[in-house]
Amino acid sequence: MGGKTDPFTPKGHFTSFNFAKCHTEGSPAPAPAPPASPYVPGEAGAAWSIEEMLIVRAKLYRMFNEGTKIIWELPLLQREMWTSAPSAAKMLRLGFHDCLKYADGGGGCDGCLEWTGVGHRYDREDLTQGKFNMTDRMDGHNNGLNLTAQVLEAIYTKRTFPRHVAILPRSLQESGKSRADLWAFATLVAVEFSMELNNNICLNETFNKKFGNTGAALQCHPRAGMSDCLAYAPRPFNFWTGRRDCISTGFPWKNSSSPSFMTNKKELHPDPHTNGAGTLAFFKRDFAFNGRETVAIMGGHTLGRLHVIHNLLRYVWKARSGALFNNGYYRNIAKKDDWQYDTALMLKPTCAEGTVSNAKGERPKARWLTHTRGDTRTGGPVQWIQEKLVCPVCSHLQSYFRDGSQHQFNYFTECCLGRTGDSASNITESEESNFIPCQPKCERWKFIVGFDETALNAEMGLLKSFQVDANGIPYGCSGWEKFDLEHWGGWTPGKREFNNRHFSWSLNHTHGGKMEPQCDFNRHADPPDDMPVYQIVLQYADDQSKWLADFFPALEKMLANGYPSGELRLSPVAGMTNFSCEFPDHNDPDRFYSCVAN
């Protein structure tokens, strides 16, 4: 007996068989599969079976766990692939961007993305050497989603893709499913996957070794050991099918064909440089979200990070936990006391060794400052940067013992030698314990160099009330009196610093030094009988369960944008509830991803 198979399938798998009938055997050949009904763009996607949901979920688990590996199975090479490799965070972002409306009022969740600007990269050398020369108000739109969309397209059109996963009887496209339904399903699974990862790391931080998308540094949960570390789903997700794919316009001005998920139709994108009023107005207009739903959906930024080469925005929302789905995003915005993870300690073998405490050995206090790097012609973009009041990381300061200024030398001598020994030679990263309290006088406000925990105007504006000018520069709060292009002073070619660098931070101009902007809370309430939005932010920071209870229906509503009530069909409940998935080690050459119904 022999037959045919497809590339990259498991050993012993055949897609067709040649039966050699023995004289003692009369077994008939298997009946042929029913004829396929390929999907036609513009029509409602076919319903999914439980089997399809389980197999595709396993494919997505591998995509989220091994995004930096799976792209090598397709010809998708591009510059700085690590910033674009598929992940659960990028899938959640893609799910949101797919459901945006078009400028003509149409659209919604339609399996298409506006492709204008996708693939553009800002040159890192230009970003460090040539300030005040970039195009203003760039937010990147769908930039950075290229590889994620193309890997999803392979899952959609190839029943055997990717490797190390079960095979569909027919591809989703061949069996009449819409791409938009796949993208919606993948968005839900991205949340499920990230919650499972969060809980596994809460229970055992060495679970990181199975996870391939975080690089060398461990994912570290700042609430490890606390009762609110685990994230529990309030209920199973509802997966609705029947979305209609757009009929792609492609790129006719380039005289080239393109995958059908690309369109040149202009999407209406949110503005990351706006304030809270702008954020609330956008979600009200295009998603019919009220204030609570808007605050809840913004919690999707608990996953992922920003990439300056994509959109001129830098840093991370959550240091060392950007793959974990929890309420850390709100805790950061609300300045809750949580551990800091210093850059110099990123590669410590355990999370505890990478944390930095205050003078009492406790989780430190936080503050927010506004800062600009002066990339654009008008001085922006402006980002909010969090600092924590922490003890020094002495091994990181050791060079100051010989090469630093007198002030740095004195600080190192007073605050480090007393903690770790009699001389600088005794201070090593392996010996230093950052839980050894320092003297209170040695605490300093410090951000995480290169991994600054950040927030954008559009999200900080849900907590604080302030205005923004036409260039996205905030104003109207104490500390911003000289926070503008006039006082930033420009940039001298060949120099890597502002002429008036200290003015690039929000300042206390009476006493000098950096200052947290003093703004009132955002007291807008929609509906009027609900909490003001600032109170909802604080509520989610204190109560993870309450946020998840509000986030689940908000995400489902987002994924139905553009469809009237009753048009979509609810999939079998068992496909979203009674399942369990393998989470194999990404380094195991014989790994196999599978999900089964319980």
SVG drawing of the C-alpha trace seen along z (x, -y; Angstrom):
<svg xmlns="http://www.w3.org/2000/svg" viewBox="-31 -79 70 94">
<polyline fill="none" stroke="black" stroke-width="0.4" points="0.0,0.0 1.3,-3.4 0.1,-6.9 0.7,-10.6 1.3,-13.2 1.9,-17.0 5.1,-18.7 5.9,-19.1 3.3,-16.6 4.1,-14.1 5.8,-10.9 3.4,-8.2 0.7,-10.6 -0.9,-10.1 -3.5,-12.3 -4.4,-9.5 -3.9,-5.8 -3.3,-3.1 -4.9,0.0 -3.5,3.3 -6.4,5.8 -5.2,9.1 -6.9,12.3 -8.2,12.8 -9.4,9.2 -12.3,7.4 -12.1,4.1 -13.3,1.2 -11.3,-2.1 -12.5,-5.0 -15.3,-7.0 -14.2,-10.3 -14.7,-13.5 -17.6,-15.7 -16.9,-18.3 -15.4,-21.5 -17.2,-24.9 -14.5,-27.5 -15.1,-30.9 -16.2,-33.8 -15.3,-37.3 -18.4,-39.3 -20.4,-36.3 -21.0,-35.3 -18.4,-32.9 -19.5,-29.3 -20.0,-27.9 -17.1,-26.2 -17.1,-22.7 -15.7,-21.9 -13.0,-19.8 -11.9,-22.9 -11.9,-25.1 -9.6,-22.7 -7.2,-22.2 -6.9,-25.9 -6.5,-26.8 -3.5,-24.4 -2.1,-26.1 -2.5,-29.5 -0.8,-28.3 2.3,-27.5 2.1,-30.8 1.9,-32.7 4.6,-30.6 7.0,-30.4 6.4,-33.5 10.1,-34.0 10.4,-30.5 7.2,-30.0 8.1,-32.8 11.0,-30.7 8.5,-28.2 7.3,-30.9 9.3,-33.2 8.7,-36.3 12.1,-37.7 12.4,-41.4 14.6,-43.8 14.4,-43.6 12.1,-40.7 12.0,-40.5 9.9,-43.7 7.3,-42.2 7.3,-38.5 3.8,-37.1 2.7,-37.0 -0.5,-37.0 0.0,-40.8 0.2,-41.5 -2.8,-39.3 -4.9,-41.3 -3.7,-44.5 -4.6,-43.0 -8.0,-42.0 -8.7,-45.6 -7.4,-47.1 -9.4,-44.7 -12.6,-46.0 -11.9,-49.7 -14.3,-51.6 -13.4,-53.1 -13.4,-56.8 -16.5,-56.2 -18.4,-54.9 -18.3,-51.2 -16.1,-48.5 -15.8,-46.9 -14.5,-43.4 -13.9,-42.3 -10.6,-40.5 -8.8,-43.4 -6.2,-46.0 -5.3,-49.3 -1.8,-48.6 -0.6,-52.1 2.6,-52.6 2.9,-48.9 6.6,-47.8 8.0,-51.4 10.9,-51.5 12.5,-54.6 16.2,-54.4 17.7,-54.0 20.7,-56.1 18.4,-59.0 16.6,-58.7 19.8,-59.2 21.5,-61.8 18.9,-63.8 16.3,-65.3 13.3,-67.6 13.2,-66.3 10.6,-63.5 7.1,-63.8 4.7,-65.0 1.9,-63.0 2.9,-59.5 1.2,-56.7 2.1,-53.8 -1.4,-52.7 -1.1,-49.0 2.7,-49.1 4.3,-46.0 1.4,-43.7 2.7,-42.4 4.2,-39.1 1.2,-38.3 -1.2,-38.8 0.8,-36.6 1.2,-33.8 -2.6,-33.9 -3.1,-33.8 -1.0,-30.6 -3.1,-29.1 -6.2,-30.1 -5.2,-28.7 -2.9,-25.8 -4.4,-22.9 -1.0,-21.5 0.6,-24.7 2.4,-25.1 4.6,-22.1 4.3,-20.3 0.4,-20.7 -2.5,-18.6 -3.8,-18.9 -7.3,-20.1 -9.4,-17.9 -9.6,-21.0 -8.2,-24.5 -10.5,-27.0 -10.7,-28.8 -11.6,-25.6 -14.4,-24.8 -16.1,-28.2 -14.8,-30.0 -14.2,-33.7 -10.8,-35.2 -12.5,-37.7 -13.9,-34.9 -10.4,-33.4 -9.0,-36.7 -11.8,-37.1 -11.2,-33.6 -7.5,-34.1 -8.0,-37.4 -10.0,-35.5 -7.5,-32.7 -4.7,-35.2 -6.4,-36.3 -6.9,-32.7 -3.3,-31.9 -1.9,-34.9 -4.1,-34.3 -2.9,-30.7 0.7,-31.9 0.1,-34.4 -1.2,-31.8 1.5,-29.3 4.2,-31.9 2.3,-32.9 2.6,-29.3 6.1,-28.6 8.4,-31.2 10.5,-28.5 7.6,-27.9 9.3,-30.6 11.6,-28.0 8.7,-26.6 7.9,-30.0 9.8,-31.0 8.7,-34.6 10.3,-36.4 14.0,-36.2 16.6,-35.6 14.9,-37.5 12.3,-35.8 8.7,-37.0 8.3,-38.2 5.0,-38.9 5.3,-41.8 2.4,-40.3 4.0,-36.9 3.1,-35.4 0.1,-37.7 -3.6,-36.7 -4.3,-38.7 -1.5,-37.2 -3.8,-34.6 -6.2,-35.9 -9.5,-34.0 -11.8,-34.2 -15.3,-35.4 -16.9,-33.0 -16.0,-31.4 -15.8,-33.6 -18.6,-33.6 -17.3,-33.0 -19.7,-34.3 -19.2,-33.4 -20.7,-34.8 -18.4,-37.8 -17.9,-38.9 -14.4,-39.5 -14.0,-42.7 -13.4,-42.5 -9.8,-43.6 -8.7,-46.6 -5.1,-45.5 -2.6,-48.1 -3.5,-49.0 -1.2,-52.1 1.8,-49.7 0.6,-47.5 1.1,-44.4 -1.1,-41.7 -1.5,-41.4 -3.0,-39.0 -6.7,-39.7 -6.3,-40.9 -4.7,-44.1 -6.7,-47.2 -6.0,-50.8 -9.3,-52.0 -8.5,-54.6 -9.3,-53.4 -10.2,-55.7 -7.5,-55.1 -7.4,-56.3 -4.9,-59.1 -2.4,-58.0 -1.5,-61.7 -5.0,-62.9 -6.3,-63.2 -9.0,-61.4 -11.8,-63.3 -10.4,-62.3 -10.1,-58.7 -13.7,-58.5 -15.1,-60.3 -13.3,-57.9 -14.6,-54.7 -18.1,-56.3 -18.3,-57.2 -16.8,-54.1 -17.6,-51.3 -20.6,-52.6 -18.6,-52.1 -19.5,-53.9 -16.9,-55.1 -16.6,-51.8 -16.2,-49.8 -13.6,-52.2 -11.5,-52.0 -11.9,-48.2 -10.8,-47.7 -7.7,-49.8 -6.5,-47.1 -5.5,-45.2 -2.2,-47.2 -1.4,-44.9 0.2,-42.8 3.0,-43.9 5.2,-46.9 6.0,-49.9 8.6,-49.9 10.2,-53.2 11.1,-52.1 7.4,-51.5 5.7,-54.6 8.3,-56.8 6.8,-55.6 9.2,-53.9 9.4,-51.6 7.0,-49.1 3.8,-49.3 4.9,-46.7 8.5,-45.8 9.3,-42.0 5.6,-41.1 4.3,-42.2 3.3,-38.6 1.1,-38.1 -2.6,-39.0 -3.4,-40.7 -4.4,-44.2 -0.8,-45.4 -1.5,-48.0 -4.0,-49.7 -1.8,-49.2 1.0,-51.1 -1.3,-53.9 -2.7,-54.2 0.9,-54.2 0.4,-51.1 3.4,-49.9 5.0,-47.1 8.6,-45.8 10.9,-47.5 13.0,-45.4 16.4,-47.1 18.0,-46.8 21.3,-45.6 19.5,-42.6 17.4,-41.5 19.4,-38.2 19.4,-37.1 18.3,-33.5 15.3,-34.2 12.8,-37.0 13.6,-37.7 17.2,-38.5 16.1,-41.0 13.9,-43.1 14.8,-46.4 13.2,-47.5 12.9,-50.7 14.9,-51.4 12.6,-49.1 13.0,-46.2 9.4,-46.7 7.7,-47.4 8.6,-51.1 6.3,-54.0 5.9,-55.4 5.4,-58.7 4.7,-59.8 6.6,-62.4 6.1,-63.6 9.1,-63.5 9.9,-64.2 12.7,-62.9 12.2,-65.6 11.9,-63.3 9.4,-65.3 9.5,-68.8 7.2,-70.0 9.3,-68.4 7.1,-65.3 6.0,-62.7 5.4,-63.2 5.2,-60.1 4.6,-59.6 7.5,-57.8 7.2,-56.1 9.9,-56.4 10.1,-54.4 11.8,-55.5 14.4,-52.7 17.7,-51.8 20.7,-51.8 21.7,-48.8 25.3,-48.9 26.9,-46.5 25.5,-48.9 27.2,-51.9 30.6,-50.2 32.2,-52.1 31.6,-55.4 34.1,-54.3 36.9,-55.2 35.4,-57.0 32.4,-59.0 32.0,-62.5 32.7,-63.5 28.9,-63.5 28.5,-60.0 31.6,-58.8 30.3,-60.1 26.9,-58.5 28.5,-55.2 30.7,-55.2 28.0,-56.2 25.2,-54.0 26.9,-50.9 30.1,-50.1 28.1,-49.9 25.7,-47.4 28.1,-45.0 31.6,-45.2 34.7,-47.3 35.9,-48.0 34.5,-48.3 36.1,-45.0 33.7,-43.2 30.7,-44.3 29.5,-41.8 26.2,-41.1 26.2,-37.6 26.8,-38.7 24.5,-41.7 21.1,-41.2 18.7,-44.0 16.5,-43.2 19.1,-44.4 17.6,-47.8 19.7,-50.9 19.6,-54.0 16.6,-56.2 19.0,-59.0 20.1,-56.6 16.7,-56.2 16.5,-57.8 13.6,-58.3 14.7,-56.1 13.2,-54.7 14.2,-51.4 16.8,-52.4 15.8,-51.2 12.7,-49.5 11.0,-52.6 7.4,-51.8 5.4,-54.2 1.9,-55.5 0.5,-57.5 -1.6,-60.7 -4.6,-58.8 -4.6,-56.4 -3.3,-58.6 -6.1,-61.0 -8.6,-58.5 -7.2,-59.1 -6.1,-62.7 -7.7,-65.7 -5.6,-67.8 -5.6,-69.5 -3.4,-68.7 -2.5,-71.1 -2.6,-70.4 0.8,-68.7 -0.2,-66.4 1.8,-68.3 -0.1,-68.3 -0.8,-71.5 -3.1,-72.8 -1.4,-71.3 1.2,-72.6 4.7,-71.4 4.1,-72.1 4.6,-75.9 7.8,-75.5 7.1,-72.1 6.9,-73.2 9.1,-73.5 10.2,-77.0 11.8,-75.8 13.1,-72.5 15.7,-74.5 16.2,-72.4 18.9,-70.0 22.5,-70.7 23.6,-68.4 26.2,-65.9 25.2,-66.2 23.1,-63.5 21.4,-65.8 19.0,-68.7 20.4,-72.2 18.1,-72.6 17.9,-68.9 16.4,-69.5 13.3,-71.2 12.5,-67.9 10.9,-66.7 8.0,-68.1 9.6,-70.4 8.9,-72.1 10.0,-75.6 9.8,-77.0 12.1,-74.5 13.8,-73.0 14.0,-69.4 11.7,-67.0 8.0,-67.1 4.9,-64.9 2.3,-67.1 -0.4,-68.2 -3.6,-67.5 -7.2,-67.0 -8.9,-63.7 -11.0,-63.0 -14.5,-63.1 -16.4,-62.3 -19.1,-59.7 -20.9,-57.8 -23.6,-56.9 -24.1,-59.6 -25.1,-57.1 -21.8,-55.1 -18.5,-56.0 -16.3,-58.8 -13.7,-57.2 -10.9,-58.0 -12.6,-55.9 -13.0,-53.0 -9.2,-53.1 -8.6,-53.0 -11.2,-50.3 -9.6,-48.0 -6.2,-48.6 -7.5,-47.3 -9.8,-44.6 -8.6,-42.4 -11.7,-40.3 -13.9,-43.3 -11.8,-44.4 -11.9,-40.9 -15.7,-40.8 -16.0,-44.0 -13.2,-43.3 -14.8,-40.0 -18.0,-41.5 -16.2,-44.6 -13.9,-42.5 -16.8,-40.5 -18.6,-43.7 -15.5,-45.0 -15.2,-41.8 -18.8,-42.3 -18.3,-45.9 -20.1,-46.6 -22.7,-43.8 -26.3,-44.4 -27.6,-42.4 -28.7,-38.9 -26.5,-38.7 -23.7,-36.6 -24.2,-33.0 -23.0,-31.6 -20.6,-28.7 -20.9,-25.5 -20.2,-26.4 -18.0,-23.3 -15.5,-24.8 -14.7,-27.6 -15.2,-25.9 -14.5,-22.2 -11.0,-22.0 -7.4,-21.7 -4.3,-22.4 -0.7,-21.1 2.0,-23.7 5.1,-21.9 8.6,-23.1 9.5,-25.2 13.0,-23.6 11.8,-20.0 12.4,-18.8 9.5,-16.3 7.0,-18.8 3.4,-18.6 0.7,-21.1 -2.8,-19.8 -6.0,-20.7 -8.7,-18.2 -12.3,-18.4 -12.7,-17.3"/>
</svg>
